[in-house]
Amino acid sequence: MAWDFEVVEFPPADHVAEGECAPDFERPLVNDEYWEDAALSDLVAERPVVLLFHPMDGSFPATYVWKQVREREWRDYDATVVGVSISTPYAHKDLIEEVGIDHKLFADPGNGVAEQFGVVNDLDGMAGVSEPRPAAFVVDGDRTVRYAWVAGEWPEFPPYDEIEAAIEDLV
């Protein structure tokens, strides 16, 4: 893909790897109507989870990722697909409506979940401000990470086919 802007390489990330236990967390989980606090452990107790870390809502990469997920019909998999970003529940609700997202999004304005997973991106020129770098984790019922992908540059998009294969291997 050709970009009209400079691609920036990220420093190496010390992220949660395949075979490791995914950190548990609780944050507001947002859909198009409401939000409520939810824990990762509660979600994986029901079925496998795909965690998609994305930049703040309204950015091109966030919109592009969720349009791809929608077009690939990930809602049809026997896995719970959820997003994680620094955006507020209100911004998530807007993104869900604007893009037609069929999945819920965790609101993590403090970026603590990205810190736990080792996928923090400190924003250039914005002291003390960070967001998650693009990342995807497929997590089973024991919170074992079965697949992990973390972007090595900005912008970079998830390898959707690989994620789909990891989901299919679990279910």
Summary of the structure (lengths in Angstrom):
residues: 171
radius of gyration: 14.8
end to end distance: 32.0
largest distance: 43.3
contacts: 534
relative contact order: 0.24
helix: 29%
strand: 28%
